[in-house]
């Protein structure tokens, strides 16, 4: 019985060592708000270390955006796209708030 317990602890330790947080998209930092300057309006964003969401703050308000894949995060009327012809862009209710966004 002691052997099973020791093996269980060893397995748990090995799995914990393999667990990692998702790497933040370019320009963002996990758990820390970063300001962006854009053509149009700037905004702030914080990447969640789990890799599933990005929190944004704009002059329209704030929202938690879920990953939609391919560098796109959406939710509550917002869309943050990390890629594209005009670089990072942010939209609210289908209207562009900022394009060609760069870290301030």
ABEGO torsion letter per residue (X at the ends): XAAAAAAAAAAAAAAAAABBBBBBBBGBBBGBBBBBBBBEBBBBBBBBAAGABBBBBBAAEBBBBBBAEGGBBBEGGBBBBABEAAEBBBBBGGBBABBGBBBX
